[in-house]
Amino acid sequence: MPEKHFYGGLGWRLDADITGDEFRVIQFTPPGSPCSIVFGSGVTPGLYAWVELDVLESVGELVVSDIEAARAELADRGVDVSEVYHSAGREGRVSGPDAERRSYSSWASFSDPVGNGWLLQEVTARAPGRVDADDTTFVSSAELAASLRRASVAHGKHEKRTGGPRDENWPDWYAAYMVAEQAGKELPL
């Protein structure tokens, strides 16, 4: 299956490659992702409890914290990935990321060798209820650094509001900010 080579080349973890008399199931998990994608042939509902449909020629969505970095990494790995774009309402699709870099507002897309389509969507702050509040993960140093930069800007505004001396507990403040941001909760003031 060409998907096995393609997704393995992206650095995704191969979780399963199961072959039966008249079927084959391959499962991959993207780095740092809590969910996987299953590809197969001869797969029918009920074959496995976790396999509901043959997902060939489907469209999946991947959440990334930095759309431009994710697009560049895919391009560096030889993937034919679209430019980064955003929606401008009635104007339709506009080249480049959302000007304010709002979560859920910038995309890029690509397909694997057999036609499975993928959308990359930039999410820097999750909508409420989208993630477990206890889960905070960073899959790369670039993602962690971007979160630290956002926390630094917010903390600078916090220090100006308080008007006091330098906040020696800034690591605690940054940590609370970063966890709240990922969980889609109200950010600390």
N, C-alpha and C positions, 0 to 999 in steps of 0.2 A: 504494500500500500504506500503510495507516495506521501501520504500524510505523516507516516512514521518518520521518514527521513526529514521532511520539512519541519515538523514541530520539534523533533530532536535537535535539529540544527539551530533552532531558536533558543535552545537551552532549557526547554520545558522538560519536566520530570516524566519519564515513562512509568506509569503506575501498573499497567496491565497490557498484555498482548495475548489474548486467549483465542485459540482456534478450535472449532468443533467440526463435526461432519459437514455441516452446510452453513457455517457462519464464522465470522472473525470479529473480535472486539478489541479495540485499542483505546486506552485511556491515558491522557496526558494532563498534567497540572502545571499551569504557568508559575514561575517563581513567585513565592510569597502569596499565592492565591489560595483562598479557602475552598474554591470549587474547581472542578475538572471538566474536561470535554471528552466525550466518548464518540469515536468513529466506528463504523462497522459495515459489514456486508452480511446479508442474510439475517439481520437482526430484526426480530419481531417483538411487539409488546408482550411482556411477560417472560421473555427469555431469561432475563435477570431482573431482579426487583429494581435495580438502579439504571437499567437500560429501558427507556420507554420507546424511543424511535430511532430509526436510522437517520443520522444527522448529516449525511452527505448532501452537498449543495445547500447548506444552511447558512444562516448569518448568526454570528455570535458577537458579543460585545465584551471588550476588555477595558477595565478601568486602569488609568495610569495617572500618576501625580504630576507629570511634566510631559505634555503632549509632544513638544518639540524634541525633547531628549528621546522619548520612546520612538518617534518617527525616525530620528537619525540612527538609532540603534538597529531598527529593522532594515533601513536602507544600507547600513554598513554590512549587514549580514546577507545582502543580495536580494532582499525582498522588494518587489515593485509596489511601493506604498504611495498612496495619494499625498498631495500636499495637505498641510494642516488647514482646516477651514472652520468657519462658524456660521451660524444662522443670523441673518439680519432682517428677520421678519418678512415683510413683503418683497424685499430685495432678493430673498433667497439665500443661497450659499455664497459666502464671501471668503476670499483667500485670507489665510492667516488665522491665528488664534483670536478668541474673543478679546477685545481691547482691554477689558477689565479683568481678564483671566478668571471669570466666574466659574465655579464648579458646574459641571454638566453642560458646558457651553461650547467646547472646542472638540473637534473630531479629526480623525484621519482614517483611511480604510485600506485594506489589502485583501487579497484572496490567496488561498493555498493552491497547489498544482491541480487539484481536481474540482475547484470551483466553490469551496466553502469560503464564504465571505466573512470578514471581520471588521468591526468598527472599534477604533480606539477612542475612548472618551476621557477627557481630562477631568478628574475629580480631586480637588484639594481639600474640600470640607464635605463630608458626607451629609446627606439629608437625614433628619431625625429618623431613627428606627432602621437605618440601612446597615448598620454594623453593630456587633456586640460591644457594649461600652467598655468591656474589659480587654478587648483585643486592640492592641496598638502595634503595628508592624511597619517596618521599613525594609523594602527589598533591595535597596541599593544605598550607597553613601550619597549619591546625588539626591535621592528622595529625602533622606534624613536632613541633608544640608538645606534643601529648599524649605522644609518644615521649620528648621532652626532660624532661617532668614525671616520667614513670616512671623515667627514668635518674637524675634528680635525687634522687628518694626512695631509690633503690638506692645511689647514691653517698653520700648522707648516712649510711646504715647502714654502708657501707664505711669512711667516715672515723671513725665511732664505734668500729668494731672495731679499726682500726689505732691509734687513740688519739694519733696524731701531729698535726703542724701541718696547716694547710689544704693540701689536695692541689693544687699548682700545675699538675699535668698532668691536671686534670679534663676538658678537652676530649677528650684521648685516651681516657680512661676512658669518658666518655659515648659516644664514637663506637664503641668496642668493644662496649659494652653494647647500643647500638641496632642494630648489625649482627647481633650474636648473637641478639637478640630476634626480629628479622625472619626470620632463618634457622632459628629453632627450635633453636638450639644452647644449650649450657649457658651460663648468664649468669655474667659475672665476679663474683668475690667482692670 
